[in-house]
Amino acid sequence: MDGEKDYQRKKDAPGDAPSPGAAPFASGEETDWEGMLNTERQRGDLGDMTFCMANYLKETMKMMFMMRSHHMLTDVILEVGTELFHAHKVILAAASPYFKAMFTGGLKECEMTRVKLQGVCPTTMARLMYFMYTGQIRVTEITVCSLLSAATMFQVSNVIDACSVFLERQLDPTNAIGIANFAEQHGCHDLYHKANQFIVQHFNQICQEEEFLQLSAIQLVTLIRKDELNVQEEREVYNAVLKWVKYNEEARRPKMEHILHAVRCQYLTPNFLREQMKNCDVLKKVPACREYLAQIFKDLTLHKKPVVKERTPNTRRVIYIAGGFFKHSLDVLEGYNADEKTWTQHAKLIVPRSGLGGAFLKGMFYAVGGRHNSPGSRYDSDWVDRYNPMTDQWRPCSPMSVPRNRVGVAVMDGLLYAVGGSAGIEYHNSVECYDPDQDTWTSVKPMHIKRLGVGVAVVNRLLYAIGGFDGKNRLSSVECYHPENDEWTMVSPMKCSRSGAGVASLGQYIYVIGGYDGKSQLNSVERYDTEHDIWENVSSVTIARSALSVTILDGKLYAMGGYDGTTFLNIVEIYDPTQDQWVEGVPMTSGRSGHASAVSYYQCPIHCDHLDYNISLEKPPS
């Protein structure tokens, strides 16, 4: 019960100053003029005024620069190549720890009036000298490398910082690896860190560049081992490695086995692995790699738990909520930023609808099926729309084979599964899957039982269909789909029959939250241990409800909205399985039921945009 039918029926001392007669300095000692002046300043007499000349230092240094240009009072000559630079030791020492050590540290250069410098060109030395006297430096793409090298050698920190900022702003997929290497060579730790962040965030573009192909094997492994590598799917990392090997295959092929272990091959799909083992020429020449992939293929098809964790890119984590019902079907799309704890409005759905399913696949949010329920218009929908967070735009995709209201939606092996639902009074046991690369739907083996308001979840490449309504009864039964043999098998049923529950998987467990048992909304929560085929109760939510949505973020469950039998809710409750405890989160902007939700962990790379061009721009139904 999602509330639509009910609605249809109801319509954060100073020290003591010295005495006035105190002597400002002791006899026989150098006068502490600075201390005396500070003491006078603290007295604060009304007849006492202190002036600060803002341009004094600038004008003084300008005069020093003029004096240097005319060789006035200069006490050292720096010999750089064939050029001679007259300078004042005190200025050089003040601007550079290198020169301070040279002229004050007891070295032979202390007494020398002519010093020969190595490792810097005259033009760069002239620019540095200009900075030491004026505080100004001009950095260009042509001069930045020589300037940074010289500034590093002479320890002129301000110039180092200026060059680092310049290079940071120049970061681009074509030069990021080079900048990172240059920063590492010169000890620019902040620039090195930022360049590496850029590389990780833009891996899909970086791996298309010549610099990537020039990486050493060690550099490549270090990069692709990073948890925060921003990729939509592991296939992108695998393909990048293959491209790197092929760039110099004879020399690099022997290293491929070691490199392949840094790729998280457990997150490649069996179909992709099968195709690679059959057709990849490089793999055919490296039997050890084929054997490694064959073992992973076997583990995947046996539905073994991956021994490596999924990547966790340092990108914005956003929970998207689409559609729903409140008085009528909604066209809203809202995003909850988990870092800022704020809700933001995004582009509206093409067609308002409730009872829809939602999932993220390859950086895109899919809104699947549902019902358009508005005054004067009511119909169940076979519509599928794709939302691109980078462009804030919706595009229609190929429709499903049948309308599906209160459909269950999940992602497995890079495909989108639509499970059950209804079209009017016809309840479905049928299941179909969507290939985003081909924009096509394909039917798979139907479930044993028709299910409306079914909850679905995926664990270790097994798709579970949980509970629902078959047209007569609320269900406790659970079915499991094996993609290898295209078969559904029954597993242990829930403790409680329910439809319209919030369902999500975390680790080996599937959590089922709330729902409707045919008489009332539920607050009970149970979880299914997929490894032991048993159900157990955990802490209940605060408010009994059905037609809510549940999603996973940072190892916690977010239960959002729903219908309590009287009111459409905006409440968000967050469950920590390590504490077996629910706490209240930031509520949604308004109450609703029958909405879809999913989490975006990844930034959609530029190359994803081609997906939109494969989709027709057909108009929504009238």
N, C-alpha and C positions, 0 to 999 in steps of 0.2 A: 504494500500500500504506500504510494508515494505522495499522497495528499491531493493529487489532481482530481481524483474521483470525489473526495470529500469536498473539495472546493466547488466542484460542479454542483454538488447538492446544496451547499450553503450560500453560495454567491457573496672666599680667607685673608736705644737711648744713647740715640747717639750718646757716645761717651761724654764725660764732663770736659768742657773746654778749658785749656790752661788759663791761669790767672793772667790779667792784663800785664802784670809786671814781670812775667816769666821771660827768661832769656831765650831768644829764638834758636840759638846754637851754642855749643860748647867751644871754648877757646882751644885753638890748635887743631880743630877738625874742619873738614870741608863743609862748607855751608849746605845745609839741607834746604835749598830754596823751595823745592816742591812741597816739603812738609810744612814750611813756614807759610807758604801761600795757601795751602789747604786749611791751616789753622785760622788764618785771617778770614777765609771764606766762611768758616763755621761760626764766627762771631756774629755775623749777620747784622752789623751796625747799620743804622739808617743812612749814615754818611759813607757807606761802603758799597761800591758797585763793581760787579765783575762782568767783563765783556768777552764774548766768544766770537772770534772772527771766522765766519764759516768758510771763507775762501782762502784763509791764511795758508793752510797746508798745500792747497792746490797751486796757489801763486808761488809759494816757496819752491815746490817741486818743479814748477814751470821754469823758475829762474835757475835751478840746479841743472835742468835739461839744457837750457841755453848756455850755461857755463861749460857743460860737458862738450857741447857742440863746438865751442871756441877754445877748448882745452884749458879752461881756467880752473886752477886749483886741483886739477885731476892728479891722482897719485898712482895710477896703474894703467898699463896698456895691455889689453887682451889681444893676443894674436890668434886669429881664427883663419886658417887657410892663408890666403894672401892679403887678408884685410886686417887692419889695426883698429881697435876700439879703445879710445881714451875714456876713462871712467873714474869715479870716486869710490874707493874701497868701502867707505861707510854705507853708501847707497847699495852697492852690490851685496854687502853682508846683511843689511837689513832686509833685503828682498829675497835672499837665497841662503838657506842653511849650508849649502855646498860652499858658497863663497865666504860665509861667516867662519866655517871651519878652516878654510884655506888661509884666511887673513888674520885669524885670532887664535888658532889652535896650535901655534908653535911650529908649524910647518915652514919649510924653507921659503915658500911663497910669501910669508909674512914680510920679509925684507926685500922682496923682489919688486921692481917697478915695471917688469914686463913678464907676462905669463902667457904661455902657449896652451891653448885649449884644443883637445881632440874630440872627435865624435859629434861635432856640430858644424853645420855649414854657415858661412857668413850671413846669408840672408835671414836665416832663422835666428841667429844671434842678434842681429840688428832688431828684429821684432821683439825678442825678449828684453833687450836693453831698453827699447822704447817703453815697454810695459813697466820695467823697474823704476823708471823716472816719471811715468805719467799715470800708471794704473790702467792703461787702455791697451786692449789687444784685439786685433781683427782676425777672426778665424774663418777660413774658407775651406772648401772641399780639397783644394790643392795644397793648402798649408797645414791642415790639421794634423796630419801624421808626423811631419817633421817637428811641428811645435810641441806636440805631446811628448815625443821622444826626448827633445831637448829640455822641456820643462820637468820631465821626470828625472833626467840626469842631474839638473841643477836644483831640483826639489822646490820649484816655484809652484806652490800648491794652488794659487789662484788661477794660474794658467792651465794647470792640470784640470781643475774643475771646469773651466770655461770650455776646454777641448772636449771633456767628457759630456757636458751638456749638449754641445754641438753635435757630437756623434750620436748621442741618444736620440736627438731629434731627426737624425738622418737614417735611423734604423728602417730597414726595408727587407723584404724577403731575399733580395739579391745580394745584400751586404752584411746581414746580421751575423752570420758565422764568422766572417772576416773581422768584424768589429769586436766580437767576443774574443777571438784569438789575439787581436792587437791589445785589447784591454788586459787580458791575462798576462801577456808579455811585459807590460809596463806597470803591472801592479795596481791597475785602476779597478779596485774591487767592486765599487758601486756600479760602474759602467758594465763590468763583466756580468754582474748579477742581472742587470736590466736587459742586457743583450740576450742572455740565456732565457730570461722570462719571455722575451719576444719570440725567440726560436721555438720554445715550447708551445706558446699560444698560437703560432702561425705555422705549425709543422707541415700542414698540407700544402702550403705554398712554398715553404723553405725547401722541401724535398724535391721540388721541381727545378731547383736552381743548380748551377754549376758548382757553387761552393759546397753544397751538400754532397755531391759526387766526389769531391776532393777530400772529404773527411777520412781520417785514418780509421781502421777497424775499431780501435779503442774508443775514439771519439764517437763513432756511430753507436757502439754498444752503450756507452755512457748516456747518450741522448735517448735512445729508444727504451731504456730501462726506467725512465722517469715515470712515476705514478701520474704526474700532472700533465702528461702529454695530451694536448687537446686534439683528439681525433673522434670522429663519429663512430667508427668501427675499426676493429683491429686489422681488418683487411688493408686499410690504408698504410699501416706500419709495415705489414708484410710486403706489400707492393713496393714501398720505398726501399726496403732492404734488397729486394730482387733487382730493382733498378740500379742500386749502388753496386751490386755484384756484377751485373752485366756491363757496367761502364769499363771494367778492366777484369773481365771474367777469368782469364788464365791465372792472374795473380791473386784474385780475391775468392775464387771458388773454394780453395782449401779452408778458408776462414768462415765459410757460410754456416757450417754446423754450429760453431760457437755463437755466431751472431743470431742464428735462428732461435736459440734458447732465450735470448733477450726479448723476442717477440712473444706476446701473450697468446700463443696459438690456441690455447683452450677456449678463446673467445672468437675463433674463426668458425664458420658454419661447416657442418659435414659436407654439404654440397660443394662448397668452395674448396675444401681440402681434397675431396675426391677429384675435382677438376684439375687441381694443381698437380697431384700425384700422377695423373694420367697424361697431362699435356705439357707440363713445364719442362723445357729442354735442360735448364740448369739443374733441376732436381734429378733428372735422369742420369746426370753425370756425377751426382753425389749421393750414393746409396744410403749413407748414414742419415742424410736429411729426410729422404723418403721414409726410412724406417721410423724416424722420430715423429714425422707427421702421421704415419700410419697408426702409431700407438695412440696419438692424440685423437685421431678419428675413431678408433675403437672405444676409447674412454668416453667420448661424446655420445656415441650411439648406445653405449651402455648406461648413459645418464649418470656418470660419476661426477661427484662434486669437484669443481675446478680447484687445483692446488695453488693457483695464483689469484690475486684479487683483481677486480676490474680497475681500470684507470680512473682517477678522480681529478679532472682538470680544475685549475684555479680560476673558474669562470663564475659568473653570477648564477646562483641557484634560485630558480624561480618555479613556484607552483602555479600552474595555469588552471583556471576554472572556466569552463565554457557552458553556456546555456543554463537550463534548469527551468523550474516552474514557480511562479508567484503571481497568482491571479490569471496569468496566461504564460505561454512559453516565452522564454527570454532569449535575447540575441547577444547578451553580454559576454565579453571575454575579459577576465581580470587576472592579474599576475601578482602573486605574493612574493616579495623579495625577502628571503630568509635572513639575509645579512642586515638589511635595513629595517626589517619588520614592518614593511609598508605594503599596501595594496595599490595597484595601478591599473587604470582602464586601458584596454587595447582595442584594436579594430573589432567591430562587431561581426558576429556570425552572418553569413550570407542569408541564411534562413533561420529565424528563431525556432528553437526546439528544446524539448525536455526529454528525459529518458534516453539520452544519447550516451554513447561510449566515447572515451578519449584515451589517447596514448601518444607518446613521443617516439618517433622513429626517424633516424638519420637527421636529427636536428629540426624536424618538422613536427608540429602538433596536429594530430588528426582528430576530427570530430566525425563520429560515425553514427548514422541512423538517428533514431529518436522519433518524437512526435511533434508536429506543429499544431499547437492547441491555442487558438486565438479566437476571439469573437467572430463568428461567421465563417471560420475555417478550421477544420480539424482533420488531419490525416497523418498516418504513419509514413516514415520517410526511409527511402533507400539511399539518401544523399550521403556523400562523403566529401568533406572539405579539408583542405590542408592549409595550415597557418605557418608562415615563415616569420619567426621572431626578429630576424635581422631587417626585414622590410616592413613589418607590421601589416601584412596583407594576407588575405584569404584567397585561395583559388579552389575551384571545384575539381574533384577527381572523378574517375569512373565510378558510377553507382554500384551498389551491391546487386545481387541477383534478385533479392526481394526486400521489401521494407522491413525494418527491424526496430521496434520500439522497446525500450528497456533492455537493450542488447549488452552482452558482455564483450569487452574488447581487451586484447593482450597482444604483446609482441614476442615472437619466438623465431630464432634463426633469420632475423632481418625481414620477417614477414608480419603483417598485421592480421590477426584473427578476429573475426566477428562471430560470436557464439549465441545461438538462440534468439530470444526476443519474440515479438509478435507483429503481425500485420492485421489490425482489427481484432477479430475474434479467433484468428488462426494463430496458434502457438507453434513456435519452431523448435525442432530438434536439429535443424540443419546448421552447418558450420561452413564458412568460407574464409579464404585467406587472400590478402592483397599484397602484390609485389610492387613496391614504390618505384622501382626502376622501369618496370614495364607498364605501370598504371593499369594493371589487370587484376581481376578477382578470379579465384579458382575454388570450386567446391571441394571439400574433403569429406571424409566419412561422417555421417550425422551421429549425434549422441543417441544413447539408448532412450532418453526421456526428453520430452519437450520441456523447455525451461524459459519462462519470462522472469525478468528481474534476477537473472542468474549472476553470480559472482565468479570472476575468472582470475587465475594467477598462474605464473610460470615459475617452476623450480627445476633446475638441472635439465632444461629442455623437455620438460613434460608440462602439458597444459591441463590445468584442473578446472572443471566446471562444478560449481558448488551451489546447492540449494536452488531456489527459484520457485516458480508457480507453473503448474502444468495445465491450468484451466480449471482444475477441481481442487487440488490440494497444494499447500505449501510443502516444500520438499526438504528433507534432511540428507538426501542422497548426494553422492559425489562421484564424478566420473573423471578419468584421467586419459588424455589423448597422447598416444605414442606416434610421433611423425614418421618413424622408420617404417612401420607397417600399416600406417593409416588406420589405427584401431583405437576404440574407446574401451576402457576396462573400468569396472566398478571398484571403488576402494571404500574404506570404512566411512560410514555416514556420520554426520554431525550429531551432537547430543540433542540439538534442538532444530526443529523444522523452521525454515525462514526463507523469505524472499526479500529482495530490495536491501540486502545487507551490504555493508562496505567490506570489500575484500582486497587484501594486498599480501605479498610475500616478502619475507625478510629472512635471509639465510635459508635454513632448511624448513622454516615454518611458514604456514599460511594462516593469516589472522582473519577471522570473520567477525564483524562488529555490527551489533544492532540488527535491524531488519524488522519484518512483520511476520507473525506466526499464524495469521488468519483471524486473530481476535484482538491483538494489541501490538503496539510497537515494543521492541525489545531493547534493553540496555546491556544485555549479556554479551560477553566476548569469549570466543573460544578459538583455539589455534590447533592446526593440524601439523603433526610431525611427519614430514614426507619420508623420512628415513625409517621410521618405525610404524607407520600407518596407524597412529593413534591420535585421538582428540583429547584436549584438556582445557578446562576453563581458566581464564586469567581475569584480572581486575576489570570490572564493568565500567562503561562510560557513565558520566554523570546523568545525562538525559537520554531516556529511551527514544529511539528514532529509527526511521527507515528512509530509504531513498537518499541516503547520504553518500558522499564520496570519500574514499580513503586513498592516501598516497604515502610513499616512503621518502624521507629526507634525513640525512645524517644519522641513519640507524634508528630513526623514530617514526612512528605512525602518526599521520595527521588525519583526524576524522572531522570532516567539514560539512556543516549544514545538515539538511534533512528535514523530515516532518515528524512531529511527536504525536500526531493524532488530532491536534487542534491548531498548532502554530507551525509556520515555516521558519526554520531556525537559521541563524547566522553564526552560531557558536562553532568554535574550532577547538577541539581537544587533542592533546599531544601525548602519546603513550611512549614511555621509555621501557623497553622490555628488560633491561638490566635491573630496573627498580620495580617492575610490575606496577607502574603507577601512571595515572593520567593527570595532566595539568592543563589548565586553560591557556589557549594561545590567543593571538590577535584575531578578533572576529572578522568575518567577511563583511563587506559593505552593506549587505542586505540579506534577509532570509531567503532561502530557496530550497527546493528539493529536486531530485532527478537531474542533477548537473553532472558533468564529466570533469575529471581532474587528472593531471599528469605533471611530472617534474622535468624541467630542462636543466641538464648539467653542462651541456656543451654549447659552444658558439658555433653557429652554422657557418662553415667555410664558404668562401666565394664560389667554389666549384659546385656547391649544392644547388645553386640557382638554376642549373640546367633542368632540374626536376620540374620547375614551374612551366617551362616551355613545352613540356610533353603533355600538358593538361589543357583541355579545351576550355574556352572562356564562355561556356554556355550560360544562359540566363537562368536564375532560379525559377521554380514553377510559380505560376500566378495563384 
